[in-house]
Amino acid sequence: MAERIKRGMARVQFLAVKEIVQNKLMQGYTVKLIYDELCSEGKIAGSYKSFSRYIKIYELTKINNAKIEQKQPVNSNNQKEQRQEQTPSQKVSFTDGASYSTLIKNTENKEESN
C-alpha cells in the first residue's frame, strides 16, 4: 500500500501543479493519464480520488475552460431595449374586432406614408 501523506498535503501538491494540469487537459490528456505522469515524476503523492476531486473543485475541465473563454458579459439593459423595440403589431390585441390581415395592411400603409 502507498505511503500516506500528511493531511492537506494533497491539496498543496495539486495547487503546485495546477497550471500543468490545466494545460494538459486543454491538450486532450485524460485525468488518469495526467495523474499517473505526475505521480511517476514525484510531483504529487495523493490518491487519484483526491486528485480528481481537486480538478472538480478548482473547475479544471476542458468544458469549463472552453466556456470561460467564450463567455461574454450579460447586459440586462440590452435585454430591456430589445423588449422596447417591439413593433406595434406585436403589442396590439385583437379585442377591437380587427383581423390580423387588416392590422398588417394598416401597418404597411403607415410605413409607406412615412
TIKE-274471 format. One line per field, with one value per residue: residue number from 1; residue in one letter; x, y, z of N, C-alpha, C in turn. Coordinates in pm, 1 decimal. Example, Ala and Ser with C-alpha at 12.3 -4.5 7.8 and 13.67 -1.06 7.14 Angstrom:
# TIKE-274471
seq: c(1:2)
type: c(A:S)
n.east: c(1319.0:1285.0)
n.north: c(-569.0:-225.0)
n.up: c(780.0:708.0)
ca.east: c(1230.0:1367.0)
ca.north: c(-450.0:-106.0)
ca.up: c(780.0:714.0)
c.east: c(1320.0:1290.0)
c.north: c(-330.0:3.0)
c.up: c(780.0:787.0)
END
This chain:
# TIKE-274471
seq: c(1:2:3:4:5:6:7:8:9:10:11:12:13:14:15:16:17:18:19:20:21:22:23:24:25:26:27:28:29:30:31:32:33:34:35:36:37:38:39:40:41:42:43:44:45:46:47:48:49:50:51:52:53:54:55:56:57:58:59:60:61:62:63:64:65:66:67:68:69:70:71:72:73:74:75:76:77:78:79:80:81:82:83:84:85:86:87:88:89:90:91:92:93:94:95:96:97:98:99:100:101:102:103:104:105:106:107:108:109:110:111:112:113:114)
type: c(M:A:E:R:I:K:R:G:M:A:R:V:Q:F:L:A:V:K:E:I:V:Q:N:K:L:M:Q:G:Y:T:V:K:L:I:Y:D:E:L:C:S:E:G:K:I:A:G:S:Y:K:S:F:S:R:Y:I:K:I:Y:E:L:T:K:I:N:N:A:K:I:E:Q:K:Q:P:V:N:S:N:N:Q:K:E:Q:R:Q:E:Q:T:P:S:Q:K:V:S:F:T:D:G:A:S:Y:S:T:L:I:K:N:T:E:N:K:E:E:S:N)
n.east: c(84.3:42.2:240.9:114.3:34.6:72.1:-214.4:-390.0:-175.2:-204.7:-367.6:-201.7:9.4:-132.6:-214.7:31.8:90.0:-115.8:-143.8:-4.2:-165.8:-401.8:-317.9:-252.8:-502.7:-636.9:-496.5:-592.3:-534.4:-619.9:-762.3:-668.8:-433.1:-278.2:-258.5:-116.7:126.5:221.5:250.0:450.7:660.9:698.4:577.7:327.9:163.4:-72.3:-395.4:-567.1:-835.4:-854.2:-709.8:-869.0:-1094.3:-1001.8:-965.0:-1228.2:-1317.4:-1159.0:-1241.2:-1117.9:-1164.9:-1195.4:-1429.4:-1532.4:-1321.3:-1331.9:-1584.6:-1544.4:-1368.9:-1537.4:-1741.8:-1943.7:-2002.4:-2311.7:-2565.4:-2806.0:-2949.3:-2951.0:-3127.3:-3365.8:-3389.9:-3433.6:-3686.3:-3836.8:-3827.2:-4027.5:-4256.5:-4558.5:-4758.7:-4699.4:-4767.7:-5038.1:-5363.0:-5635.2:-5889.8:-6061.0:-6195.1:-6070.7:-5910.9:-5616.0:-5501.7:-5606.6:-5483.6:-5213.8:-5220.4:-5288.2:-5060.0:-4861.1:-4946.4:-4904.6:-4625.4:-4546.4:-4634.9:-4464.8)
n.north: c(-118.5:227.9:490.5:702.8:1048.8:1364.2:1524.0:1742.6:1787.8:1682.8:1864.4:2089.1:1996.1:1953.4:2215.9:2321.4:2212.3:2291.0:2458.5:2310.2:2083.6:2199.4:2289.1:2043.3:1917.6:2084.0:2017.9:1771.2:1545.0:1272.0:1267.7:1059.5:983.2:1214.5:1220.5:978.8:1038.5:1262.6:1145.7:952.8:1122.5:1222.6:1451.1:1469.4:1302.3:1220.5:1047.5:912.7:964.7:1196.1:1369.7:1386.3:1495.9:1750.6:1860.8:1892.3:2067.4:2297.3:2355.1:2262.1:2163.8:2051.4:2136.2:2343.9:2529.1:2596.3:2717.2:2938.8:3090.9:3157.8:3303.5:3593.0:3918.2:3970.9:4191.1:4350.6:4579.3:4578.8:4369.3:4484.7:4694.1:4550.5:4445.0:4679.8:4760.5:4642.0:4592.0:4776.4:4591.4:4368.9:4440.1:4496.4:4396.6:4186.7:4257.8:4452.7:4365.3:4371.6:4209.1:4008.1:4040.7:4288.5:4451.7:4423.6:4537.2:4802.1:4872.3:4849.8:5051.8:5278.4:5272.8:5312.2:5570.8:5716.0)
n.up: c(0.0:-64.7:74.0:327.0:311.9:483.6:625.9:412.7:246.3:-8.9:-139.9:-139.9:-298.3:-533.8:-600.3:-658.1:-903.9:-1061.2:-1293.5:-1483.4:-1497.1:-1593.7:-1848.5:-1970.1:-1971.0:-2150.6:-2377.0:-2428.0:-2276.3:-2058.7:-1726.4:-1565.5:-1698.5:-1669.3:-1390.7:-1339.4:-1470.5:-1323.7:-1072.8:-1123.7:-1178.2:-930.9:-837.7:-722.2:-450.2:-351.1:-347.9:-638.1:-627.0:-462.5:-624.4:-858.5:-741.4:-665.9:-916.7:-996.3:-793.2:-833.8:-1083.3:-1324.6:-1603.6:-1940.8:-2067.3:-1902.8:-1920.0:-2189.5:-2198.6:-2035.9:-2189.9:-2399.7:-2289.8:-2269.3:-2140.2:-1973.4:-2055.9:-1901.6:-1964.4:-2241.0:-2294.7:-2204.8:-2386.5:-2621.9:-2573.6:-2573.7:-2836.4:-2984.3:-3251.4:-3340.4:-3418.3:-3273.0:-3019.7:-3014.7:-2924.4:-3030.1:-2948.9:-3034.4:-3255.4:-3503.4:-3775.6:-3823.9:-4078.2:-4155.9:-3972.8:-4048.8:-4305.6:-4241.5:-4095.1:-4292.0:-4467.7:-4308.8:-4282.1:-4546.6:-4593.1:-4434.1)
ca.east: c(0.0:118.3:266.7:19.9:92.6:5.2:-344.2:-383.0:-62.2:-250.6:-415.7:-83.6:78.9:-216.1:-207.1:164.6:92.4:-246.9:-131.8:36.5:-286.3:-493.4:-263.7:-264.5:-644.6:-669.3:-432.4:-668.0:-494.9:-719.8:-725.6:-590.6:-300.1:-208.7:-229.1:-8.6:250.6:268.4:294.5:577.6:761.0:712.4:524.0:213.5:164.5:-208.2:-469.8:-634.0:-965.3:-837.7:-664.3:-985.0:-1182.3:-947.3:-993.3:-1366.8:-1328.3:-1096.5:-1303.6:-1018.4:-1209.4:-1189.4:-1556.3:-1540.8:-1224.2:-1383.1:-1695.9:-1490.9:-1313.9:-1643.2:-1842.1:-1949.3:-2079.0:-2455.7:-2606.9:-2950.2:-3008.5:-2970.2:-3248.8:-3477.6:-3402.6:-3492.5:-3829.7:-3899.5:-3824.4:-4130.8:-4338.7:-4695.6:-4839.6:-4670.2:-4824.2:-5182.2:-5450.5:-5742.6:-6017.7:-6147.3:-6262.9:-5991.2:-5841.5:-5471.5:-5468.9:-5639.0:-5379.1:-5092.6:-5240.9:-5279.5:-4920.3:-4787.2:-4984.7:-4838.6:-4483.2:-4529.8:-4658.8:-4350.9)
ca.north: c(0.0:351.9:564.3:811.9:1182.4:1442.7:1582.1:1871.4:1795.9:1651.4:1991.1:2173.8:1942.1:1979.0:2358.1:2347.0:2167.5:2325.8:2509.8:2197.3:2002.0:2273.0:2285.6:1907.1:1894.1:2157.2:1946.5:1649.2:1434.7:1230.3:1295.3:945.2:990.3:1325.5:1176.0:878.9:1105.9:1345.3:1054.2:892.4:1228.9:1255.3:1585.0:1453.0:1174.0:1192.7:944.8:954.8:1017.9:1335.6:1445.4:1415.2:1585.7:1886.1:1908.7:1939.5:2182.2:2413.7:2368.9:2243.1:2068.8:2104.2:2202.9:2469.5:2623.0:2645.5:2807.7:3062.8:3168.8:3202.6:3382.9:3736.2:3978.3:3985.4:4328.4:4349.2:4694.0:4538.0:4290.1:4577.2:4767.0:4461.8:4436.7:4806.6:4777.8:4562.8:4666.8:4792.1:4471.6:4272.6:4489.3:4517.3:4280.9:4187.0:4268.0:4550.8:4302.4:4378.7:4084.9:4021.4:4092.2:4431.3:4515.6:4425.7:4635.7:4935.1:4895.3:4872.4:5184.1:5379.7:5270.8:5369.9:5714.5:5779.2)
ca.up: c(0.0:-76.8:198.5:348.0:328.1:587.2:591.2:344.0:153.2:-145.0:-197.7:-161.8:-415.4:-651.1:-634.9:-714.7:-1043.3:-1116.7:-1431.3:-1567.2:-1514.4:-1680.6:-1985.2:-2022.9:-2000.4:-2273.8:-2487.7:-2452.9:-2189.2:-1961.8:-1587.0:-1518.5:-1759.0:-1603.7:-1254.1:-1345.1:-1508.8:-1211.8:-966.6:-1161.4:-1166.9:-788.9:-810.4:-632.3:-381.1:-303.9:-420.5:-760.5:-587.1:-418.9:-741.7:-944.4:-665.6:-676.3:-1053.1:-994.9:-703.2:-895.7:-1215.7:-1429.8:-1703.6:-2076.9:-2098.9:-1829.0:-1975.0:-2317.5:-2171.4:-1979.6:-2299.9:-2488.7:-2219.2:-2291.3:-2030.6:-1995.0:-2038.9:-1877.8:-2034.1:-2379.2:-2299.1:-2190.2:-2512.0:-2721.2:-2544.9:-2607.2:-2980.4:-3048.1:-3346.0:-3292.1:-3443.1:-3167.4:-2895.2:-3027.0:-2906.0:-3127.7:-2879.5:-3100.1:-3368.1:-3625.4:-3809.0:-3836.8:-4210.8:-4154.0:-3893.7:-4130.9:-4412.0:-4180.7:-4058.8:-4416.2:-4516.9:-4223.9:-4315.4:-4680.1:-4588.0:-4363.6)
c.east: c(88.2:132.5:171.8:96.0:14.4:-123.3:-324.7:-270.1:-103.0:-298.1:-298.6:-8.5:-1.3:-205.7:-72.4:170.9:-36.9:-238.2:-90.5:-85.1:-381.6:-446.2:-279.7:-410.9:-684.8:-607.4:-501.5:-628.0:-610.2:-669.1:-636.4:-448.2:-216.5:-166.6:-111.4:126.3:308.0:315.8:430.9:691.8:784.4:658.5:401.3:220.2:26.7:-275.1:-531.6:-768.2:-954.1:-793.8:-783.1:-1084.5:-1132.3:-966.5:-1135.4:-1381.6:-1274.0:-1138.8:-1203.0:-1064.7:-1204.0:-1313.6:-1563.7:-1442.1:-1271.5:-1497.4:-1647.1:-1438.0:-1423.4:-1746.2:-1829.8:-2033.4:-2225.2:-2494.0:-2758.2:-3019.6:-3038.2:-3097.7:-3371.4:-3500.3:-3467.6:-3642.7:-3901.1:-3908.2:-3928.3:-4213.7:-4480.0:-4780.6:-4815.1:-4736.8:-4976.3:-5256.0:-5566.5:-5879.6:-6112.7:-6215.2:-6184.2:-5922.7:-5692.2:-5434.6:-5499.4:-5530.5:-5249.6:-5105.2:-5228.2:-5134.8:-4837.4:-4817.8:-4915.4:-4690.9:-4456.6:-4545.6:-4543.1:-4234.6)
c.north: c(124.0:420.8:683.6:943.5:1257.0:1502.9:1719.9:1882.4:1765.4:1778.8:2082.9:2127.2:1967.2:2124.4:2394.0:2308.5:2203.1:2372.3:2399.8:2111.1:2070.3:2268.9:2147.5:1873.1:1962.9:2090.3:1814.0:1530.3:1399.2:1260.3:1183.4:950.1:1101.5:1284.6:1078.5:943.4:1187.1:1259.8:994.8:994.4:1269.8:1392.5:1581.2:1313.7:1136.7:1086.7:1003.2:1019.2:1163.8:1424.2:1483.5:1507.3:1729.1:1944.2:1963.2:2065.1:2308.4:2431.5:2361.6:2134.1:2133.6:2185.1:2338.5:2572.0:2679.8:2744.3:2941.0:3151.9:3228.2:3292.1:3529.8:3796.0:3996.2:4129.1:4329.9:4467.1:4659.2:4455.8:4380.1:4653.3:4680.1:4448.5:4563.7:4828.1:4694.0:4651.3:4677.5:4667.2:4366.2:4313.6:4494.0:4387.3:4294.5:4193.0:4366.4:4494.0:4305.7:4244.7:4113.5:4082.6:4242.7:4508.1:4528.4:4530.6:4777.6:4970.0:4924.4:5010.1:5295.8:5388.8:5335.7:5521.9:5787.9:5782.1)
c.up: c(0.0:58.5:208.6:363.2:434.8:532.3:527.4:243.2:9.0:-214.5:-229.1:-285.9:-542.9:-695.2:-696.2:-862.7:-1117.4:-1262.2:-1527.9:-1599.2:-1611.9:-1826.2:-2047.4:-2055.1:-2130.5:-2396.2:-2516.9:-2368.9:-2095.5:-1821.0:-1534.2:-1572.9:-1694.8:-1463.1:-1253.3:-1376.5:-1392.4:-1094.3:-999.0:-1154.7:-1021.6:-751.9:-721.0:-569.9:-328.6:-387.8:-548.1:-728.2:-543.9:-535.5:-830.1:-873.4:-674.2:-816.3:-1059.7:-909.4:-769.2:-1040.9:-1329.7:-1525.1:-1839.3:-2109.6:-2030.3:-1883.4:-2108.0:-2295.6:-2117.4:-2090.6:-2387.9:-2421.3:-2255.1:-2180.4:-2069.1:-1964.4:-2023.6:-1945.1:-2179.2:-2392.9:-2287.8:-2319.7:-2618.4:-2698.9:-2586.9:-2756.8:-3052.8:-3141.4:-3291.9:-3311.3:-3336.0:-3036.3:-2896.1:-3000.8:-3003.1:-3062.1:-2947.3:-3224.7:-3497.2:-3649.1:-3823.9:-3971.7:-4220.1:-4080.8:-3974.8:-4240.6:-4357.8:-4144.6:-4182.7:-4473.2:-4438.7:-4258.4:-4449.5:-4677.4:-4517.0:-4452.4)
END
